[in-house]
Amino acid sequence: MKIALASDHAGFAYLNDLESFLKSAGNDVKNFGPEKLNLGDDYPDFILPAALAVRDGECDRGIVLGGSGQGEAMAANKVRGIRCAVYYGPAAARKVVDASGRNSRDPLEIIRLSREHNDSNMLSLAARFLTLGDMKQAIKLWLATEFSGDERHRRRNGKLDEFNR
């Protein structure tokens, strides 16, 4: 799989480690930077080119990093055809209720659902809330999880895509 990877200054410390992790798992990685730490950088400068690479089919999926991950996801989701999910990690997943009403204490459940239900093609990681181990665990599951293809999820995603046109 070819993965677009990008960050801002808040996630910069993890960028090279995640690139190595992804490559060691057999992925091809296109790192959109930054190449060096700049505390005054602007995340759209790195996130938008990564999202465009996913949209244009140059990359299969994208992973972006930021302090909260919110701005990065918002930037990526401005690009037509991008469905970027945010992951905060174990502390943010205290109680997840699935469609059947069951409680799940698995902090990675939101990652699985972002792929199975929403067919997310980008993942935004909250660098100030996650450890490198948390990130690797989330990425591994996210890359391994397929879209369910259920009619209701295709229909909902189709409505989002249509609105975005």
C-alpha angles and dihedrals in degrees: 000000000000112000128196110215127191141154146172127231093283093059097033094102089064099042100090093040091053092046089054091045092052093046092048088057090057100262127136109231130203107196112206092187153169096240093200137020114270114169090201098053123128115233096216088067090066104024099052095055089049091050091048090052090054092045092049094049094246086120128027095217139355137224121197133182134207140147095273096002089228099104091045092052091047091052093047092046090057087072113088112250096020120123106184119183124199124225123195098173139231097332092057095049101064094136127012121178117200127210092273090057094251118143116235122197092187105117090205094058090096090057092052092047093049088061102034096045107021101030089225111199095186132045124203116202123203101229095190092055102039136067121222087254091054090051094050092049092049093046093049092053094041093053093046097048118092128208108261093226090214112163094240092054093045089049094050094045089047090056090053092048092048092050090050092057 
